[in-house]
Amino acid sequence: IPGKELFQYFDEDGQRHSIDSGMVNDYIKSISDVLKESLDAEGVDCVIKGRPKSIYSIRRKMKAQNVSYDEVYDKFALRIVYKCEPNQEKFIAWKIYSIVTDHYRPSPSRLRDWISSPKSTGYEALHITVMGPKGRWVEVQVRSERMDEIAEKGYAAHYKYKQGATEESGLDVWLNLLKEALENQEMNAVDFVEDFKMNLYSKEIFVFTPKGEIKSLPKGATSLDFAFSIHSEIGVKTRGTRVNGKLVPLNHELKSGDQIEIITSPNQKPTLHWLDYVTTSRAKTKIKNVLNENTKKIAEDGKELLTRKLRHLKITLNESVVNELVVFFKLKTSLDLFYRAGVGTID
């Protein structure tokens, strides 16, 4: 509402100033007009939208990221949505970047290129933070019409543009992870929701394979998580990992820019400790499945062994005998009984 006070601030001399929505809109419009004139002169077909960040959003960001008011760089924001052919998207985006930074000094540390490396949610954009007039930081978001529709409408809009794609997209990866979780019979509802939330809301890091291919993983992911993200069979055979050419433990936490090499062995098998080495639901699910398969195989061998031993005592292994043994050894299930017989903890 024009004329309504948004907030107050004090300058370096201790003088109090009030900022109202009319002032903010005029400020954003002054930047928008300068950029629109230059973009039109360069033949860039685009629309510029501007908005001030609400007080509630500013406060929420300060609390969530534990930053000061001055460290919230998108209090003023512009969005440039441009039209172009699909094969020209990246070129036009960086052309707009050049035009914007010709007028306003950018902050290199605040540049976010999600066009070259889209988020796993499908979000694509170029975010630039520049120093605007009167010493105020302004965030400029650069998107094509396709990127903007995906950002506003989500993955439902993604397939509208997906034609002839050969690489697995972020959506495909996300849907495959969801499919694996839903098909996992061992996971209960609580585990499913927790794992789903963890991977859905976690921040991302971007790492590289030895061949230079980029992979996105949740922040906090380990080198063993990376192995499972390449392929489940590679994950379960992982014997060691190298990060940036150095041997590291399987639970080594990765950082953006790391290059990871996986060392495998056909004789390697997951252990129970591996569940403490991973953070992603994909890795945890596969490790649990392999451990359960191993447990069942050992239990089958244990059942045969127990049957032979009882036969020497002229006792037939039936349901009644199994139940008596489960109670005697203070176990929960027949599977526990057979497993312990298989590993030799029950003589």
C-alpha atoms as one frame of an Amber mdcrd trajectory, in Angstrom:
protein
   0.000   0.000   0.000   1.727   3.246  -1.083   2.582   5.466   1.863   2.421
   2.642   4.433   5.543   2.458   6.588   7.444  -0.822   6.150  10.325  -0.349
   8.591  12.731   2.135  10.177  16.515   2.154  10.255  19.336   4.286  11.651
  22.185   5.570   9.501  25.862   5.875  10.533  25.165   9.267  12.136  22.379
   7.833  14.287  19.619   9.515  12.302  16.378   7.544  12.077  14.782   7.007
   8.676  11.481   5.446   7.677  11.007   3.402   4.533   7.495   3.016   3.145
   6.197   0.878   0.311   5.981   3.880  -2.002   9.675   4.648  -1.517  10.573
   0.994  -2.065   8.520   0.751  -5.238  10.113   3.941  -6.586  13.565   2.590
  -5.760  12.934  -0.706  -7.566  11.344   1.089 -10.514  14.373   3.377 -10.912
  16.660   0.328 -11.274  14.164  -1.477 -13.491  13.913   1.489 -15.874  17.696
   1.711 -16.269  18.030  -1.995 -17.007  15.002  -2.135 -19.330  16.400   0.652
 -21.480  19.738  -1.151 -21.896  18.145  -4.551 -22.475  15.839  -3.114 -25.148
  18.835  -1.477 -26.828  20.542  -4.897 -26.992  17.437  -6.531 -28.454  16.645
  -8.678 -25.397  12.919  -9.448 -25.309  12.098  -9.540 -21.612   9.808  -8.494
 -18.770  11.142  -7.083 -15.493   9.270  -7.621 -12.243  10.229  -6.120  -8.890
   9.275  -6.635  -5.278  10.424  -5.679  -1.782  10.890  -8.517   0.711   8.296
  -8.394   3.501   9.326  -7.731   7.083   8.101 -11.202   8.037  10.238 -12.828
   5.321  13.293 -10.807   6.322  12.909 -11.782   9.985  12.307 -15.439   9.102
  15.448 -15.547   6.944  17.515 -13.897   9.702  16.413 -16.558  12.187  16.649
 -19.525   9.797  20.150 -18.660   8.510  21.372 -16.974  11.700  22.391 -13.819
   9.848  22.116 -10.122  10.628  19.791  -7.692   8.876  22.687  -6.428   6.722
  23.412  -9.989   5.567  19.951 -10.374   3.994  20.868  -9.466   0.431  17.484
  -9.863  -1.252  15.487  -7.207   0.623  15.098  -5.623  -2.800  14.745  -7.957
  -5.756  14.172  -7.834  -9.486  13.300 -10.713 -11.777  14.156 -10.557 -15.466
  12.180 -13.096 -17.519  13.343 -13.300 -21.127  12.143 -14.962 -24.325  14.520
 -16.980 -26.494  15.073 -20.254 -28.305  15.975 -23.212 -26.005  19.530 -23.445
 -27.361  20.102 -19.748 -26.608  19.033 -19.779 -22.927  22.487 -19.822 -21.335
  23.930 -17.319 -23.806  21.128 -14.790 -23.228  21.299 -15.263 -19.433  24.987
 -14.320 -19.343  24.379 -11.494 -21.797  21.838 -10.078 -19.326  24.380 -10.584
 -16.526  26.868  -8.484 -18.491  24.301  -5.701 -19.010  23.270  -5.658 -15.342
  26.865  -5.548 -14.090  27.715  -2.765 -16.552  25.399  -0.560 -14.475  25.791
  -1.963 -10.954  28.787  -3.499  -9.168  28.205  -7.231  -8.470  29.164  -9.224
  -5.385  31.162 -12.198  -6.786  30.562 -14.280  -3.655  26.789 -13.924  -4.086
  26.638 -15.172  -7.704  24.471 -18.296  -8.005  24.544 -20.178 -11.326  21.679
 -22.668 -11.240  21.501 -22.758 -15.031  24.745 -24.679 -15.466  23.948 -26.802
 -12.385  20.175 -26.888 -11.757  18.890 -27.793  -8.303  17.527 -31.325  -7.896
  14.102 -29.696  -7.516  14.398 -28.589 -11.163  14.961 -24.911 -10.353  17.051
 -23.037 -12.916  18.068 -19.378 -12.736  20.985 -16.990 -12.540  21.008 -14.993
  -9.276  23.105 -11.822  -9.178  23.515  -9.568  -6.147  24.546  -6.017  -7.046
  25.133  -2.788  -5.180  22.277  -0.510  -6.170  21.866   3.238  -5.696  22.203
   4.618  -2.155  24.399   1.684  -1.153  21.633  -0.944  -1.019  22.090  -4.564
  -2.103  19.656  -5.708  -4.796  19.153  -9.278  -5.961  18.507  -9.797  -9.678
  17.069 -13.136 -10.786  17.499 -14.012 -14.463  15.230 -16.684 -15.961  13.960
 -17.703 -19.356  10.207 -18.151 -19.777  10.726 -21.915 -19.527  12.720 -21.608
 -16.291  10.160 -19.212 -14.852   7.240 -21.542 -15.563   9.038 -24.488 -13.958
   9.944 -22.334 -10.935   6.364 -21.109 -10.516   4.472 -24.310 -11.369   6.948
 -26.954 -10.251   7.749 -30.268 -11.887   4.358 -30.462 -13.560   5.707 -27.928
 -16.065   8.987 -29.785 -16.506   7.733 -32.427 -18.941   6.187 -29.801 -21.142
   9.730 -28.874 -22.184  11.450 -32.255 -21.926  11.889 -33.442 -25.490  14.683
 -35.667 -26.679  16.599 -35.485 -23.395  19.263 -38.169 -23.133  20.604 -37.516
 -19.625  18.726 -38.394 -16.472  17.209 -35.161 -15.168  16.907 -34.042 -11.563
  13.235 -35.010 -11.715  14.051 -38.515 -12.928  16.547 -38.975 -10.103  14.024
 -37.662  -7.571  11.227 -39.912  -8.860  13.539 -42.944  -8.859  14.470 -42.290
  -5.228  10.796 -41.969  -4.337   9.971 -45.187  -6.228  12.756 -47.078  -4.412
  11.479 -45.863  -1.048   7.870 -46.829  -1.824   8.876 -50.279  -3.059  11.013
 -50.997  -0.003   9.019 -53.455   2.096  11.361 -53.154   5.066  10.797 -49.407
   5.631   7.977 -48.416   7.974   5.859 -45.286   7.555   7.791 -43.213  10.099
  11.180 -44.031   8.506   9.790 -43.243   5.066   8.490 -39.797   6.091  11.711
 -38.895   7.943  13.971 -39.979   5.075  11.735 -38.253   2.541  11.784 -34.980
   4.507  15.541 -35.188   5.025  16.269 -35.480   1.301  13.533 -33.079   0.202
  14.511 -30.119   2.368  18.256 -30.561   2.686  20.576 -28.085   0.995  22.666
 -29.304  -1.888  26.318 -29.704  -2.720  27.763 -30.301  -6.179  30.598 -32.794
  -6.632  32.382 -34.403  -9.580  33.118 -37.895 -10.854  36.660 -38.740 -12.080
  35.436 -38.002 -15.631  34.228 -34.536 -14.619  30.490 -35.295 -14.539  28.647
 -33.235 -11.939  26.441 -34.834  -9.270  24.199 -33.139  -6.702  23.918 -34.557
  -3.184  22.337 -33.334   0.058  24.597 -31.241   2.267  26.310 -33.553   4.772
  26.547 -36.466   2.314  29.570 -38.733   2.597  31.847 -40.425   0.088  29.847
 -43.638   0.612  26.629 -41.736  -0.227  28.316 -40.685  -3.465  29.068 -44.328
  -4.326  25.406 -45.277  -3.905  24.314 -42.243  -5.950  26.343 -43.593  -8.902
  24.757 -47.068  -8.652  23.533 -49.278  -5.808  25.770 -52.161  -6.912  28.809
 -49.883  -6.844  27.806 -48.749  -3.368  27.626 -52.234  -1.853  31.022 -53.162
  -3.374  32.783 -50.002  -2.191  36.065 -50.778  -0.469  37.492 -47.260  -0.292
  37.236 -43.739  -1.701  39.581 -41.022  -2.893  38.576 -37.365  -2.617  40.676
 -34.909  -4.619  43.295 -37.657  -5.042  43.600 -38.536  -1.339  42.363 -41.709
   0.348  39.604 -40.891   2.846  37.301 -42.952   5.123  33.893 -44.020   3.822
  32.230 -41.572   6.219  34.215 -38.563   4.894  31.828 -35.589   4.528  31.899
 -34.094   1.035  32.013 -30.439   0.056  31.015 -28.686  -3.154  33.753 -28.968
  -5.757  35.170 -32.276  -4.479  36.117 -34.906  -7.066  35.492 -38.458  -5.858
  36.871 -41.788  -7.069  35.308 -45.044  -5.839  37.463 -48.121  -5.186  35.449
 -51.362  -5.388  36.057 -55.020  -4.576  33.884 -57.980  -5.634  34.308 -59.487
  -2.144  33.206 -56.352  -0.278  29.909 -56.477   1.645  28.089 -53.829   3.707
  28.269 -54.023   7.488  25.922 -52.678  10.136  28.340 -49.776  10.738  27.705
 -48.519   7.209  24.325 -47.194   8.326  26.258 -44.678  10.447  28.404 -43.697
   7.464  25.588 -42.503   5.167  22.934 -39.782   5.288  20.874 -40.276   2.111
  17.761 -42.440   2.138  18.859 -44.218  -1.057  22.072 -45.470   0.559  20.406
 -46.393   3.853  17.615 -48.302   2.107  20.020 -50.347  -0.039  22.324 -51.135
   2.902  19.367 -52.299   5.011  18.102 -54.465   2.154  21.510 -56.116   1.670
  21.915 -56.676   5.417  18.440 -58.234   5.562  19.257 -60.478   2.598  22.480
 -61.602   4.279  20.619 -62.228   7.524  18.033 -64.379   5.740  20.737 -66.358
   3.913  22.618 -67.027   7.163  19.315 -67.957   8.820  18.593 -70.527   6.086
  22.001 -72.105   6.635  21.404 -72.006  10.393  18.073 -73.772  10.015  19.700
 -76.629   8.078  22.467 -76.880  10.679  19.952 -76.918  13.545  17.848 -79.551
  11.772  20.877 -81.879  11.431  21.934 -81.435  15.063  18.434 -82.139  16.369
  18.166 -85.187  14.080  21.223 -86.677  15.866  19.236 -86.240  19.085  16.237
 -87.893  17.412  14.234 -84.664  17.620  12.221 -83.376  14.671  12.418 -79.655
  14.042   8.816 -78.485  13.915   6.899 -75.376  14.944   6.483 -76.515  18.540
  10.196 -77.230  18.974  11.140 -73.930  17.341   8.834 -72.000  19.695  10.338
 -73.766  22.735  13.878 -72.913  21.591  12.931 -69.266  20.948  11.563 -68.990
  24.487  14.525 -70.850  26.013  17.122 -68.592  24.393  14.989 -65.480  25.095
  14.714 -64.484  21.453  11.926 -62.703  19.593  11.459 -64.686  16.372  12.420
 -67.928  14.696  14.570 -65.880  12.296  16.669 -64.736  15.274  17.067 -68.381
  16.334  18.160 -69.630  12.923  20.492 -66.635  12.407  22.293 -67.264  15.694
  22.605 -70.923  14.842  24.080 -69.922  11.477  26.722 -67.595  12.960  27.538
 -70.062  15.732  26.360 -68.066  18.762  24.005 -70.950  19.661  25.767 -74.275
  20.124
